Amino acid sequence: MKYFTKEIWNEEGYQRTAGIKARDDVDTILMKNGYEGIEICMPAADREGQNLLQKAGYHFRLSRVWDECLSAVGAGDELVIQFPIVNHSVLLAGCVRKARKRGAKIILLIHDLEILRAAIRGTTSRKEKIRLRLEEETLLKNCDGIIVHNSSMKKKLASMGIPASVMTVLGIFDYLIPEAGYARTQIDLPIVIAGALRPHKAGYAYHLPEGIRFNLYGVGYEAEPQDNVKYWGSFEPDRLPEVMEGSFGLVWDGETTTTCSGTYGEYLRINDPHKASLYLASGMPVIIWKEAALADYIIRNGCGIAVDSIEEIPSRVKEITPEEYETIRANTMKIAARLRGGRYTVRALGKVIGREE
């Protein structure tokens, strides 16, 4: 049998974030390919306000839930776990080891890894490092396969002691969209910025250059728009593609427009941002930071351009002829078909299991 874990998460407002869209898409792709969902229902708890004894009790309760839910998984079965789990636990690796001892093959599909962000920050406390080793590193070292974003992430994890032999590169996240959900794209439209727009994550969005227009979509925008910047509000992930209008979608993170900086910006060196998949699946070409891990994919597939700074964008876009833009857009539509069909997830799973060389 082929299984995947489906965690039940009921936090109010969470449906408006990209994180649940990425997980739901993987669930849908897996079900279409013969995987059966195992529901793991655990209410969110305010662990920040708990004492050590209460926190320990929560971890034990959560591990019992996982043990019970995985009890049917045994010899010859495959189990896909999307990581990180919603309710993190230092005891999850133990639950996985039990399933492996019964003969199950455990595959982690990585969305985010706090252990990598902690390495970027460089200010992680000893207590936090211990927690991350127990929650993430121990689990990464006790599974049969890991689907990582790209070769940069694979190399980074290998340098941390994760066996390269168990890692398979995804390439880019799939993005499922209703058939009619294509953005309006043409060369003379504004640049689109979609996603979380809160200052701590997207400080650059508050210092955009003049000389080119921007359309902003997302949560947390806190500034009065400039003459060349229009904020359109936030939309559900499935509706966003059909309301976006622009020439390119911008993939950028950090504090400034001159480079991608800070923890979020540096994370682009090893992370595949889900917003890139949103743009491409919507039929919108991409502008991406030249040092981002995903930049090579964008250039290789001819579906966008890479820049060193946002200040470059006005001049770079002006250099693109209508004919060149149509070629870029045609390439983007080819990628859109792959992302909408779940091609990258299916291919990566095939490689992990050995169904595809």
ZINOR-V631999 format. One record per residue. N is the residue number from 1. RES is the residue in three letters. D_CENTER is the distance of its C-alpha to the mean C-alpha in whole Angstrom. Layout:
N_RES_D_CENTER ; N_RES_D_CENTER
This chain:
1_MET_27 ; 2_LYS_23 ; 3_TYR_21 ; 4_PHE_18 ; 5_THR_18 ; 6_LYS_17 ; 7_GLU_17 ; 8_ILE_19 ; 9_TRP_18 ; 10_ASN_20 ; 11_GLU_19 ; 12_GLU_21 ; 13_GLY_19 ; 14_TYR_15 ; 15_GLN_15 ; 16_ARG_15 ; 17_THR_11 ; 18_ALA_8 ; 19_GLY_7 ; 20_ILE_10 ; 21_LYS_9 ; 22_ALA_7 ; 23_ARG_9 ; 24_ASP_12 ; 25_ASP_11 ; 26_VAL_11 ; 27_ASP_14 ; 28_THR_16 ; 29_ILE_16 ; 30_LEU_17 ; 31_MET_20 ; 32_LYS_21 ; 33_ASN_21 ; 34_GLY_23 ; 35_TYR_21 ; 36_GLU_23 ; 37_GLY_21 ; 38_ILE_22 ; 39_GLU_22 ; 40_ILE_21 ; 41_CYS_23 ; 42_MET_23 ; 43_PRO_23 ; 44_ALA_22 ; 45_ALA_24 ; 46_ASP_25 ; 47_ARG_25 ; 48_GLU_25 ; 49_GLY_29 ; 50_GLN_30 ; 51_ASN_32 ; 52_LEU_32 ; 53_LEU_33 ; 54_GLN_31 ; 55_LYS_28 ; 56_ALA_29 ; 57_GLY_31 ; 58_TYR_27 ; 59_HIS_26 ; 60_PHE_29 ; 61_ARG_28 ; 62_LEU_25 ; 63_SER_26 ; 64_ARG_28 ; 65_VAL_26 ; 66_TRP_24 ; 67_ASP_27 ; 68_GLU_29 ; 69_CYS_26 ; 70_LEU_25 ; 71_SER_29 ; 72_ALA_29 ; 73_VAL_27 ; 74_GLY_30 ; 75_ALA_31 ; 76_GLY_29 ; 77_ASP_26 ; 78_GLU_23 ; 79_LEU_20 ; 80_VAL_16 ; 81_ILE_15 ; 82_GLN_11 ; 83_PHE_11 ; 84_PRO_11 ; 85_ILE_14 ; 86_VAL_14 ; 87_ASN_18 ; 88_HIS_17 ; 89_SER_21 ; 90_VAL_22 ; 91_LEU_24 ; 92_LEU_22 ; 93_ALA_22 ; 94_GLY_26 ; 95_CYS_25 ; 96_VAL_23 ; 97_ARG_26 ; 98_LYS_28 ; 99_ALA_27 ; 100_ARG_27 ; 101_LYS_30 ; 102_ARG_31 ; 103_GLY_30 ; 104_ALA_26 ; 105_LYS_24 ; 106_ILE_20 ; 107_ILE_17 ; 108_LEU_14 ; 109_LEU_11 ; 110_ILE_8 ; 111_HIS_5 ; 112_ASP_7 ; 113_LEU_10 ; 114_GLU_13 ; 115_ILE_15 ; 116_LEU_14 ; 117_ARG_14 ; 118_ALA_17 ; 119_ALA_18 ; 120_ILE_17 ; 121_ARG_19 ; 122_GLY_22 ; 123_THR_24 ; 124_THR_23 ; 125_SER_26 ; 126_ARG_27 ; 127_LYS_27 ; 128_GLU_23 ; 129_LYS_23 ; 130_ILE_25 ; 131_ARG_22 ; 132_LEU_19 ; 133_ARG_21 ; 134_LEU_22 ; 135_GLU_19 ; 136_GLU_17 ; 137_GLU_19 ; 138_THR_22 ; 139_LEU_19 ; 140_LEU_18 ; 141_LYS_21 ; 142_ASN_22 ; 143_CYS_21 ; 144_ASP_22 ; 145_GLY_18 ; 146_ILE_15 ; 147_ILE_12 ; 148_VAL_10 ; 149_HIS_8 ; 150_ASN_12 ; 151_SER_15 ; 152_SER_15 ; 153_MET_13 ; 154_LYS_15 ; 155_LYS_18 ; 156_LYS_17 ; 157_LEU_17 ; 158_ALA_20 ; 159_SER_22 ; 160_MET_21 ; 161_GLY_23 ; 162_ILE_20 ; 163_PRO_22 ; 164_ALA_21 ; 165_SER_22 ; 166_VAL_20 ; 167_MET_17 ; 168_THR_16 ; 169_VAL_13 ; 170_LEU_11 ; 171_GLY_11 ; 172_ILE_9 ; 173_PHE_7 ; 174_ASP_10 ; 175_TYR_10 ; 176_LEU_14 ; 177_ILE_16 ; 178_PRO_20 ; 179_GLU_22 ; 180_ALA_23 ; 181_GLY_20 ; 182_TYR_21 ; 183_ALA_21 ; 184_ARG_24 ; 185_THR_24 ; 186_GLN_27 ; 187_ILE_27 ; 188_ASP_29 ; 189_LEU_27 ; 190_PRO_25 ; 191_ILE_21 ; 192_VAL_19 ; 193_ILE_16 ; 194_ALA_14 ; 195_GLY_12 ; 196_ALA_13 ; 197_LEU_16 ; 198_ARG_18 ; 199_PRO_20 ; 200_HIS_18 ; 201_LYS_15 ; 202_ALA_16 ; 203_GLY_20 ; 204_TYR_20 ; 205_ALA_20 ; 206_TYR_23 ; 207_HIS_25 ; 208_LEU_25 ; 209_PRO_27 ; 210_GLU_30 ; 211_GLY_31 ; 212_ILE_28 ; 213_ARG_27 ; 214_PHE_23 ; 215_ASN_22 ; 216_LEU_20 ; 217_TYR_18 ; 218_GLY_16 ; 219_VAL_17 ; 220_GLY_19 ; 221_TYR_21 ; 222_GLU_24 ; 223_ALA_26 ; 224_GLU_29 ; 225_PRO_28 ; 226_GLN_30 ; 227_ASP_32 ; 228_ASN_29 ; 229_VAL_26 ; 230_LYS_26 ; 231_TYR_23 ; 232_TRP_23 ; 233_GLY_22 ; 234_SER_19 ; 235_PHE_18 ; 236_GLU_17 ; 237_PRO_13 ; 238_ASP_16 ; 239_ARG_19 ; 240_LEU_17 ; 241_PRO_17 ; 242_GLU_21 ; 243_VAL_22 ; 244_MET_20 ; 245_GLU_23 ; 246_GLY_22 ; 247_SER_23 ; 248_PHE_20 ; 249_GLY_16 ; 250_LEU_16 ; 251_VAL_12 ; 252_TRP_14 ; 253_ASP_13 ; 254_GLY_16 ; 255_GLU_20 ; 256_THR_22 ; 257_THR_22 ; 258_THR_24 ; 259_THR_21 ; 260_CYS_17 ; 261_SER_19 ; 262_GLY_18 ; 263_THR_15 ; 264_TYR_13 ; 265_GLY_14 ; 266_GLU_15 ; 267_TYR_11 ; 268_LEU_11 ; 269_ARG_13 ; 270_ILE_11 ; 271_ASN_7 ; 272_ASP_6 ; 273_PRO_5 ; 274_HIS_4 ; 275_LYS_8 ; 276_ALA_9 ; 277_SER_9 ; 278_LEU_11 ; 279_TYR_13 ; 280_LEU_14 ; 281_ALA_14 ; 282_SER_16 ; 283_GLY_19 ; 284_MET_18 ; 285_PRO_18 ; 286_VAL_16 ; 287_ILE_17 ; 288_ILE_15 ; 289_TRP_17 ; 290_LYS_19 ; 291_GLU_18 ; 292_ALA_14 ; 293_ALA_13 ; 294_LEU_12 ; 295_ALA_15 ; 296_ASP_17 ; 297_TYR_15 ; 298_ILE_16 ; 299_ILE_20 ; 300_ARG_20 ; 301_ASN_20 ; 302_GLY_22 ; 303_CYS_19 ; 304_GLY_19 ; 305_ILE_20 ; 306_ALA_20 ; 307_VAL_21 ; 308_ASP_22 ; 309_SER_23 ; 310_ILE_22 ; 311_GLU_26 ; 312_GLU_26 ; 313_ILE_25 ; 314_PRO_28 ; 315_SER_30 ; 316_ARG_27 ; 317_VAL_27 ; 318_LYS_31 ; 319_GLU_31 ; 320_ILE_30 ; 321_THR_32 ; 322_PRO_32 ; 323_GLU_32 ; 324_GLU_29 ; 325_TYR_27 ; 326_GLU_28 ; 327_THR_27 ; 328_ILE_24 ; 329_ARG_23 ; 330_ALA_25 ; 331_ASN_22 ; 332_THR_19 ; 333_MET_21 ; 334_LYS_21 ; 335_ILE_17 ; 336_ALA_17 ; 337_ALA_19 ; 338_ARG_17 ; 339_LEU_13 ; 340_ARG_16 ; 341_GLY_17 ; 342_GLY_14 ; 343_ARG_16 ; 344_TYR_13 ; 345_THR_13 ; 346_VAL_16 ; 347_ARG_17 ; 348_ALA_15 ; 349_LEU_17 ; 350_GLY_20 ; 351_LYS_20 ; 352_VAL_19 ; 353_ILE_22 ; 354_GLY_24 ; 355_ARG_25 ; 356_GLU_24 ; 357_GLU_25
